[in-house]
Amino acid sequence: MTSSDAHPRIQLYRAEDYPRMPWRNGGGTTQEVACNPGGSTARFDWRLSIADVGQDGGFSAFSGYQRILTVLEGPGIELTVDGCLQAPLAPRQAYAFSGDAKVACRLLDGPIRDFNLIYTPALYHARLQWVSGAGPCLFHSSARTVLLMNAGSAVTLYVNGVAHAVPTQYDCLHIEGLDALVEYRLEGAGMLDACIIELLPRST
C-alpha cells in the first residue's frame, strides 16, 4: 500500500443540513450536497446535489459543464437529450450528458429523487460508480478528491486504515488533498448502497 505524507482534509456532510432551493420552473427542488473548496451554488468547479422531481419538464442548462445523473428513489425517468429519446433510466443507473444539451424529463410512474454530479471537464477527469452488496468493498485511488455518498444504512470508510463513519442515508464524506495512491475500504453492518466519485485534476 502506498500512502501520501500529506494530511488530507476529510469532512462529513450531513443530509439533515443540506440547503433546499426551488427550481426556477417550479418542477422540483434541489439540495446541494457538496462543492469544490471555495465554490458556491452560483459558481463552482464541481458540485454534488440531490433533486426531487415532481413533474415532467426541462432541465436547467449548465454551459461548459458535464453532468452525471442517477435515480435514487422512484420508478425512473425517461430523458430526451437534444431531441433524441434515451432508454428509460432506472434507479442506480448512471447517465452522463453535456450541461450544454437541451434536456427534457418524463417521469415513468410518479415523482423521483435523483443524484447529480456536475463538473468542469476542462479541469477534471471524473469517475462515478455505485457499490452494492454485502461488502466489504476495497479499492485504491490516486484522485485528489474522493467523495462517498451513502444511499443506504450506516457505513464506515477506511482511508489508509483510518475509520470515518457515514452514519445516515444521503450523508456524504469528502476527502480532499491526497495526491498518492490511497487504499479505501468500505464496510457496513448491512448491505452496501453507496456512490463513489473520484475527481482527478487535468494536467495544465
C-alpha positions in Angstrom: 0.0 0.0 0.0 1.3 3.4 -1.0 0.2 6.4 1.0 0.8 10.2 1.0 2.7 12.1 3.7 0.2 14.9 3.3 -2.7 15.3 5.7 -6.0 15.2 3.8 -9.0 17.3 4.6 -11.8 15.0 5.5 -15.3 16.3 6.1 -18.7 14.7 6.7 -21.7 16.5 5.2 -25.0 15.6 7.0 -28.1 15.1 4.9 -30.2 16.9 7.5 -28.1 20.1 6.9 -28.4 20.2 3.1 -30.0 23.5 1.9 -33.0 23.1 -0.2 -33.9 25.5 -3.1 -36.8 25.5 -5.6 -36.3 25.2 -9.3 -37.0 28.3 -11.3 -39.6 26.4 -13.4 -41.3 25.1 -10.2 -40.9 21.5 -11.3 -38.9 20.4 -8.3 -36.4 21.3 -5.6 -32.6 20.8 -5.2 -30.5 20.1 -2.2 -26.8 20.9 -2.5 -24.6 18.1 -1.0 -21.1 19.4 -1.6 -19.0 21.5 -4.0 -15.3 22.2 -4.6 -13.4 24.1 -1.8 -14.1 27.8 -2.4 -17.0 27.1 -4.7 -20.7 28.1 -4.3 -24.1 27.2 -5.7 -23.7 30.0 -8.3 -20.0 29.4 -9.2 -18.3 26.0 -8.9 -15.8 23.6 -10.5 -17.7 20.6 -9.3 -20.9 20.1 -7.3 -23.0 17.2 -5.9 -26.7 17.7 -5.5 -29.9 15.7 -4.8 -33.1 16.8 -6.7 -36.7 15.9 -6.1 -38.6 15.9 -9.4 -42.4 16.1 -9.1 -43.4 16.6 -12.7 -42.3 16.3 -16.3 -40.3 19.2 -17.6 -37.0 20.6 -18.8 -33.6 20.7 -17.1 -31.6 23.8 -16.5 -28.6 24.3 -18.8 -25.1 24.3 -17.3 -23.0 25.6 -20.1 -19.4 24.3 -20.0 -20.1 21.5 -17.6 -20.5 17.7 -17.8 -23.3 16.0 -15.9 -23.9 12.5 -14.5 -27.3 11.7 -13.2 -28.6 8.7 -11.2 -32.2 8.0 -9.9 -32.1 7.4 -6.1 -35.8 6.9 -5.4 -38.9 6.3 -7.5 -39.6 4.1 -10.6 -37.3 6.1 -13.0 -37.3 8.7 -15.7 -37.1 9.0 -19.5 -34.8 11.7 -20.9 -34.9 13.4 -24.3 -31.4 14.9 -25.0 -31.1 17.3 -27.8 -34.2 15.8 -29.4 -33.1 12.2 -29.0 -35.2 9.9 -26.8 -33.0 7.9 -24.4 -33.7 4.5 -22.9 -35.6 4.6 -19.5 -33.3 5.3 -16.6 -33.9 3.0 -13.6 -32.5 3.5 -10.1 -28.7 3.2 -9.7 -28.1 3.5 -13.5 -25.8 6.5 -14.2 -26.3 8.6 -17.3 -23.7 11.2 -18.5 -24.6 14.1 -20.7 -23.3 17.6 -21.6 -24.5 20.5 -19.5 -25.0 22.4 -22.8 -27.6 19.9 -24.0 -31.3 20.6 -24.1 -32.8 18.0 -21.8 -36.4 17.2 -21.1 -37.5 14.7 -18.4 -40.6 12.4 -18.3 -41.5 10.6 -15.1 -42.2 6.9 -15.7 -44.7 6.4 -12.8 -44.6 9.2 -10.3 -42.1 11.5 -8.6 -38.4 10.6 -8.3 -35.4 11.7 -6.4 -32.1 11.9 -8.3 -28.4 12.4 -7.6 -26.3 14.7 -9.7 -22.6 15.2 -10.3 -21.9 18.4 -12.3 -18.2 19.2 -13.1 -16.0 21.1 -15.4 -14.4 18.6 -17.9 -11.7 21.1 -18.8 -10.5 20.9 -15.2 -11.2 17.3 -14.1 -11.3 13.7 -15.1 -14.3 12.1 -13.2 -15.2 8.6 -12.3 -18.5 7.7 -10.7 -19.5 4.2 -9.6 -22.2 2.6 -7.5 -21.3 0.0 -4.9 -23.9 -2.5 -3.7 -24.0 -5.9 -2.0 -22.7 -7.5 1.2 -19.3 -5.9 1.2 -16.7 -5.1 2.2 -15.5 -3.1 -0.9 -11.8 -2.5 -1.3 -10.4 -0.1 -3.9 -7.4 2.1 -4.5 -7.4 5.6 -5.9 -4.9 8.4 -6.6 -7.6 11.0 -7.1 -7.1 14.2 -5.1 -10.8 14.5 -4.5 -12.8 11.4 -3.4 -16.4 11.5 -2.3 -18.7 8.8 -0.9 -22.4 9.4 -0.9 -24.2 6.8 1.3 -27.6 5.9 -0.1 -28.3 3.1 2.4 -27.7 2.2 6.1 -24.7 3.3 8.1 -21.3 2.6 6.6 -17.6 3.2 7.5 -14.9 4.2 5.0 -11.4 3.4 6.0 -8.9 5.8 4.4 -5.4 4.2 4.6 -6.7 2.3 7.6 -8.3 5.2 9.5 -12.1 4.8 10.0 -14.6 7.5 9.1 -18.3 6.9 9.8 -21.0 7.8 7.3 -24.0 7.1 9.6 -27.1 8.3 7.8 -28.8 7.9 4.4 -27.6 10.6 2.0 -24.7 11.7 4.2 -21.6 12.4 2.2 -17.9 12.0 3.1 -15.4 14.3 1.3 -11.7 13.5 1.2 -9.5 16.3 -0.3 -5.8 16.7 -0.8 -4.3 13.2 -1.2 -2.0 13.1 -4.2 -0.7 9.5 -4.0 -2.2 6.1 -4.3 -4.5 5.5 -1.3 -6.3 2.4 0.0 -10.0 2.7 0.7 -12.1 0.1 2.4 -15.9 0.4 2.7 -17.8 -1.6 5.2 -21.3 -1.7 6.6 -23.4 -3.7 9.1 -26.0 -4.2 6.3 -25.9 -4.3 2.5 -23.8 -1.6 0.9 -25.5 1.1 -1.2 -23.2 3.9 -1.9 -21.8 6.1 -4.7 -18.0 6.7 -5.0 -16.9 9.7 -7.0 -13.2 10.3 -7.9 -12.1 13.7 -9.4 -8.6 14.0 -10.8 -7.3 17.4 -12.0 -6.3 17.5 -15.6 -2.7 18.5 -16.3 -2.3 22.1 -17.3 
